[in-house]
Amino acid sequence: MENKLKPSIRINNPKELGRFICKERKILKLTQKEISEFTDVGRKFVLEVEKGKTTAQIGKIFEVLNGLGLELHLIKRGDS
């Protein structure tokens, strides 16, 4: 069985995370309202995360990521 690496992207700040989340949501053809309904976070929260809000609650961010089918992986700098 071949071990294929899944594509990844480096996120350096909240704005980049927000842009990535917005892009993935649009690829899935979902509205902010739809994401908020099935992740149990408010539509306003989704909007703020997509704009790069620096004080967004990490637990709710994980709800949005999970709702979009995304995982968060951390790699120590220099270990790539």
C-alpha positions in Angstrom: 0.0 0.0 0.0 1.4 3.4 -1.1 1.6 6.1 1.5 0.4 9.3 -0.2 0.8 12.6 1.5 -2.2 14.8 1.5 -1.7 18.4 0.3 -1.1 20.9 3.0 -0.9 24.7 3.3 1.0 26.8 5.8 -1.1 29.2 7.7 0.8 32.0 9.5 -2.0 34.3 10.9 -5.7 34.6 11.4 -6.3 36.4 8.0 -4.7 33.5 6.1 -6.8 31.0 8.1 -9.9 33.0 7.3 -9.1 33.1 3.6 -8.5 29.3 3.5 -11.8 28.6 5.4 -13.7 30.9 3.0 -12.1 29.2 0.0 -13.0 25.7 1.3 -16.5 26.7 2.1 -17.0 28.0 -1.4 -15.5 24.9 -3.0 -18.1 22.9 -1.0 -20.8 25.4 -2.3 -21.9 26.2 1.2 -23.1 29.5 2.5 -22.0 31.0 5.8 -25.5 30.4 7.1 -25.3 26.7 6.2 -22.0 26.2 7.9 -23.2 28.0 11.0 -26.3 25.7 11.1 -24.5 22.4 11.0 -21.5 23.4 13.1 -23.6 25.1 15.8 -21.7 28.4 15.7 -23.3 31.7 14.7 -23.3 33.0 11.1 -21.6 36.2 12.5 -18.8 34.0 13.9 -18.2 32.4 10.5 -18.1 35.8 8.9 -15.6 37.1 11.5 -13.3 34.1 11.1 -13.3 34.4 7.4 -12.3 38.1 7.8 -9.4 37.0 10.1 -10.7 38.0 13.5 -7.7 37.7 15.9 -9.8 37.0 19.0 -11.9 34.1 17.6 -12.6 31.3 20.1 -10.4 28.3 19.2 -13.1 25.8 20.1 -15.5 27.3 17.6 -12.8 27.4 15.0 -12.4 23.7 15.4 -16.2 23.3 14.9 -15.9 25.2 11.6 -12.9 23.2 10.5 -14.6 19.9 11.3 -17.7 21.0 9.5 -15.7 21.6 6.4 -13.9 18.3 6.7 -10.6 19.9 7.6 -8.0 18.8 10.1 -5.4 20.9 11.9 -1.8 19.5 12.0 1.0 21.2 13.8 4.7 20.7 12.7 7.6 22.0 14.7 9.6 24.5 12.7 12.6 22.9 11.1 11.1 19.5 11.2 9.6 19.5 7.8 
